[in-house]
């Protein structure tokens, strides 16, 4: 049973787009709204993309980028909070966190596929 869980987690991290599609299908099946299912899939699969990008960067460059990823989150959150403070009178932290998380999905989704292509090309040409 322990081995099965390890393989499921490894697959989820190695292929986060499969997790995104799977979560979307489950959410679509349980809820009627298409947009709600998309949002649920994005929210739950973002962490897998972040971990996968971190692992690919570690393999390609032999360096850990977890600190830079955390710094990116803090800077992005700070910029959104500053924008909220200038445009509104109050700051909505939950809304800012939601924007950061959705923006992170878009960024890390794109990085996952770009770095995956670089990894494959690097493996083919033996770089």
N, C-alpha and C positions, 0 to 999 in steps of 0.2 A: 504494500500500500504506500509505503514511504517512497519507493522508486517511482511509482506512478505520479505522485504529487511533484516530485523533482522534474520528471519529464514534462509534465503539464506546464510548470512554471518556466522551464527552459524554452519550451516551444512558444509560450506567450511572449517572452522577452526577445527571442530570435525572430519571430514573425508577428510583430504587433498589429499589422494590418489584418491578420486573420482574427485576432481578438476584437478589433474594431468592428469587423463585419459580423462576427458572432454576437457581440453585445448588441449591435444594431438589430439583428434579427430577433433576438430575445426581447428587446425592448419594444420592437414593432409588434411582436406577437402578443405581448401583454398590455400594450397601450395602443390606442387607436391613432394618435397623432404622429405623423411622420417626423415633424420637427422635434417633437419631444424625444423620439427615439434617437434621432441624430445627436441631440444634445447629451443624452445619457451615454451614448457610445463614445462621444468625444471626451466627456468627463472621466469615464472609467478607463479609457485606453491611453490617455496622455502619459501616465506614469510609465507604461511599457515602452513608449517611444523614447522617453527621456533616458531610461535605463539602457535601451538598445543603442542609442546614439553615444552614450557615455562608453559603452563597451567597444563599439566600433572605433571610436577615437582612440581609446586605449590600445587597441590592437594595431591600428595604423601608425600611431605616433609614439607608442610606448610611454605614454604619460597620462596621468589621471586629470580629468577635466571637471570633476565634481565640484570643486571650489569655484571654478569659473561659471558653471551652470547655476549654482546657488547665488553667486554675485549677480548674474544676469536677472534672476528672479527678483532680487532685492532692488536693483536699479529700475527694472520695468515697473515694479509695484510703486516705487517712490515717484517715478514720473507720472504715473496715473493718479496718485494721490495729490501731487502738486497741481496737476491739471484740474482735478475735482475741486480743490481748494480755490483756485483762481476763477473757475467758471460757476461754482455754486457756493453757497454759504456753509454747507456742511459736507463732511467727508463720509462716504459710504464704503466702509472697508470691505464688506462682503461683495459688493458690486465690483470693486477694484480687484479683489482676488479672483473673481469669476472672469474678468477681462484678461488678467494675467494667465490664468489657466487655459482659456480658449486660444489666446495668442501663442502660448507655448505649444499647444497641439499643432497649430499651423506651422510654426517654426520647426519643431522637432519631427513632424511628419515629413516635411520637405528635406530636412537634413538627413533623415533616415534613408530616404531613397537616393539622395546625392552621394552620401558616404558609402552606401551599398554598391552603387555603380563604381565609385572609385576603388573600393575594395576588390570588386570583381576584376576590373581592368588591371589593378596592381597585381593580382594573383595570376592573371593570364600572361602578363609580360614579365613576371618575376621581379618586379621592382622592389 
